[in-house]
């Protein structure tokens, strides 16, 4: 049986256990997780929040992280602007980025979700509206969702990974984790 931790990574935390080489000590997984022998299955950028999976099983880690398996990853994304159908359709068809075309994404406009407050809070501008999207991708390029929304004119303000496959961060507070065995 494999150990799997479902961790709700807070904003500003690195998806690794150490911060080698940085003159300023940044928050890492070791500030939140004292479980020995588990390693991240994939990563989540420092300025993103939400579900990060950690496991003690190398094969499970590879299955979760390897883009060949196309495990769906769902994000709740606060964007600057008011998305219209042409922008949403571009995301659904795939977007050309500097490293090539993305696979098509599942995209829907959603009401603002009931999430934990972010520290620091998102900047609010009176003259520019913001909106929420639910985006599911099946690849794992570096900063992919942020680059996709920017490419269609909707810069990302806040990015929360809500689920990977059937695993979700629902009900797990930021900085906390739930341990399961698979």
N, C-alpha and C positions, 0 to 999 in steps of 0.2 A: 504494500500500500504506500502511496506517495503522499507526502505532506504538502499542502497548498495553503498559502496565506493570501487572503484577499485584503489588501492594504489600501486605505483611503489616503493617498499621498497629498499632503497639503501643498499649497502654492509655495514656491521658494525652496523646496527640498529636492536635493539631487537623488536620482534613481540608482544610487550606489552606496556602499557602506563606508567608503572613505573619500576624503577630498584631498587627494595628493596634489601638491604643487600649487595650491592656492594660497596667496598671502593672507587672505581673510578666511577664517574657518566658516564654511557654509554648512547649513543643516544637511545631514545625510540620513540614510535609512537607519544607521546605527543609533541615531537619536530617538528612534521610535520602536525599533524591533530588536529584542535581545535573544531571538531564537537562533541557535547555532545551526550551521549547515544548510541554510536556504539562500537561494540566489535569485535575483530578478529574472523573470521570463519576459524579456523585452525591456523597454524603457519608456519613460514619460518625461518630457522636458521639464526643466526646473520651473518654468512659468506656466505649467499646466497642472491640473489637479485631478484627483479621482483615482480610479482603479489601477493598481499595479499588482500583478501577481508575482509571488515568490514561491519557489519550490525546492525540494531537496532531490528531485528526480531529473537527471540530465535529459532523458528522452522526452519527458513531459515539457521541460523547459524549451527544448528545440521545437516541439510540436506547437507550442503556444506562440513562440517568437518568430518562427520561420515563415516568411511570406508565401512559401510554396503551399502551405496548408490553408491559406486564405481564410483564417479564422476571423469572423466579423468582429469589428471593434466599433462600438457606438459611442458617440460624443454628443454632449449638450454644449452648444456653441453660441455664445453671445457675440453678435457681430454689429459693427457700426453700419447704420443704414437701414433701409426698408426693402428687404428682398422682394423682387418681382419674379414672375414666372421665367423670363429669359435667363436670369442668373441661376435660378434653381435648376432649370433644364440643363444648363452648361455643366453644373456639378453632377447631375444625374447621367450625363453622357460621358463624362471624363473630361479632365482639364489638361491642357498642355502646360507643363512646367519646364524649367530648364533641363531637368533630367528625364524628360519624355512625358508621354501621355499617362495620366492616371487611369486606373480602372474606373468604371462607372460607380457612383456612390448612391446610396439611398438617402434622400434628403426630404425633410418636411419642416415647414414652419410650425413652431409650437408656442404655447403661452410660456411666459417666464416660469421656469420650474422653481419649486420650493427647495432651494439649496441652502446650505450653511453660508454664513457671511464669509467673504474673502478678505484676507488681511495681507496687503493693503487693499482697500476697496477699489473697484473699477471707477475710472474717471467718468464723470457724467458731463455731457455738453448739452446745453439748452437748445442749440441750433441744429444738432445732429441726432436723429433718433437712433435707437438701438433695437435689435430684434434677437430672437432665439431660434436656432435651428437644431434639429436632431439629424446628425449625419452618421451614416454607417459606411465604413470603408473595409476593404478586404486585403489591403496591403499595409506596409509599415514603413513608408519612406520618412526620412528625417523631416519633422515639422510639416508633414503632409497636409493635414487639415487646415492649418494656418495659411499655408501657401496656396491651397485650393481656393479658400474664401477670398484671399487677397487678389488672386488672379481674376476673379469675377467682380471685383470692386466692392467687396464686403469684408473689410479688415476685422480680424478676430480680436475681441476685447477680453473674453474669458473662455477657457476651454476646459471642460470637465469630461474625462473619460468615464462613461457610465457603465459600460459592460464590455467584456471580451467573451465571445461565445455565449455560453449560458451563465457565466459568472458575472455578478453585478456588485456594485458598491452600495446599493440601496440598503439603508439601515445601519451603515457603518460610519461613525463620526470621523471627521478629519483627524489624522494622526493615529487612528486605531486600526486594528486588523481583526479578521475572523479567520480561524484556522479550521480547515476541513481536510479530510483524507479521501483521496480518489484512487 
